[in-house]
Amino acid sequence: MNGNREELDRLRRERPRNRAARWSVLALAAVVGVSWIIGDFGMDVLFTARRWQNLQRFLGELWPYPLQDAPFDAGVLFSWARALLAEKGTEAMLTTLAISIAAIFLAGLGGIVVSLGAARTLSAPSPFFPSPRRLGWPVRLFWGGITGVCRFFMIFARAIPEYIWAFLLLAVFGPDSWPLVLALAIHNTGILGRLGAEVVENTESPPLAALRALGASRFQMIVTAVYPLTFSRFLLFFFYRWETCVREATVLGMLGISSLGFWIQDARARNHYDEMFFLILLGGLLVVIGDAVSAVAREWVRRQS
């Protein structure tokens, strides 16, 4: 027993040490500590008597209004929920879902186009196969310019949050669904384009090089090799971003478009917290349904690939 303990102590003393990892942990702890001090995050304000009273009042107002001062009645609860669904809930859910589908469809098309232009292995003077002769600088400049423009667009599109895009587009299209659709589409085009470009660049090159050596054009390589080899992975990214679009379409409705976010903000402004909570639950239900559909689709893609 003592021999095993001595051996463990010896192995512990001789274990490899990484000073960079230790200093990184210390630096991270220091940054968190400084941020806590600068941000003035006092814990005492969270547990005052006033905060506790506000919490109790808030939780009480989340209960459906017809039942707040009455015994529980399932019939009253269902009637209240059915009335909210008929008045605004169902239409808001369908609007939110339609916005997310339209946005991810446009983002998917844009992401495919941009990813092909941003992939350095494909957008090259001689893709996937070195040219037997040195190509002139105009050709190299042309393809390098395409790659640079596509990559700059992807960075710019995803660097600006969807909320900012929607806020800017409202000035052009007014309070319509298009600002939300285009805001989500632009932002997700940048993300899907970046992910798609990485997939294309990491694709196995021997089959593509063989096609190029046989004289296949760039378009023929895309249709016969790049698309079949990358479609399944791109589709996984597509459904993942669709889940995000469902959530963001709910939030962006607070800008004034009649999705779930608009009615949540409206209920909050009128201090109808029971309606607000019910609509938030509908948004959560929509995300759960979208996540389930996405999981089934991704599992099907994995099995097919």
Secondary structure, 3 states (H helix, E strand, C coil): CHHHHHHHHHHHHCCCCCHHHHHHHHHHHHHHHHHHHHHCCCCHHHHCHHHHHHHHHHHHHHCCHHHCCCCCCHHHHHHHHHHHHHHHHHHHHHHHHHHHHHHHHHHHHHHHHHHHHHCCCCCCCCCCCCCCCCCCHHHHHHHHHHHHHHHHHHHHHHHCCHHHHHHHHHHHHCCCHHHHHHHHHHHHHHHHHHHHHHHHHCCCHHHHHHHHHCCCCHHHHHHHHHHHHHHHHHHHHHHHHHHHHHHHHHHHHHHCCCCHHHHHHHHHHCCCHHHHHHHHHHHHHHHHHHHHHHHHHHHHHHHHC
